[in-house]
Amino acid sequence: MNNKPLKRWTFLDTINAALLIVVLLFMLDFENNRAVSIILLAVFAFWITTVILRNVFISKIEKNPNHPMHRQQSGKGEDK
């Protein structure tokens, strides 16, 4: 198979982290824009949750040698 291993942290996660910092520093304003601030926090909470769950999933794959993706994650995949 040509599937790439799952990554714990991607370039998109780096962009999201930078956007989170910008939002926290400059855009949250609960007094004037309460709804927008809550929506932004909800979106970033969802992103953080997906990053955590992805890492949990990868850890389970790496610990279970019988999992179909184990070889792919551990770098012991089939030679091409």
N, C-alpha and C positions, 0 to 999 in steps of 0.2 A: 504494500500500500504506500501511497505517496503522501499520507497525512502528516502534517507537521505536528510536533509536540505542543501541548498547551503551554502558554507562558504565564508566569505568575504576575508579571507586570509588563504592560505593552506601551507603545508610543502613545496610543489613545488615552491610556490611563495617566500618562504624564501631562498631556494636554488638559485633561479633566482636573487634575490636581492643581495645575496653574490657574485654571478658571475658578476653582473653588477658592483659592487664596484671594484672587481679585474680587470675587463676589463677597467674601467675608470682610474684606477691607473697605470696599468702596460702594457696594450696591445694596447691602441690607439696610433697610430703613423701616422698622416696624411702626413708626409713628405716622409716616406719610404714605407708605406703600406696603401695608401689612400683607395683602393677598399675594403680591409678587414675591415678597420676602419668604413667605411660607412655601410657595411653589418652588422657589429656588432651593430652599433647604430640603424639601421633599425629593427633588430631582437628585441632589448630591447625596442624600441618604440612600436612595436606591442604588446609585453608582457604587458607593462604599460597600453596601451589602453585597452587590454582585462580585466585587473584587474579593471580599472575604470568602464568599461561598465558592468562588473559582479556586482559591488557594486550598480550601478544605477538600474540594473534589480532587485536585491534583495530589494532595497529600495521601488521600485514600487510595488513589491509583498507584502511587509509588510504594505504599506499604503492602499492597495485595499483589503478589506475583501471579495470581491466576486471572487477574483482570486483563481483558483484551488489549488495553492501551498501555499496560505496564512496560513492555519492552520499548515502546515508542517514547515514553516519558523518561525512562532511566538511561536512554541512549544506547540500549542494547538491541536496536532494531535490526532487521534483516539487511544484509549487504545488497547493494544494487548491482 
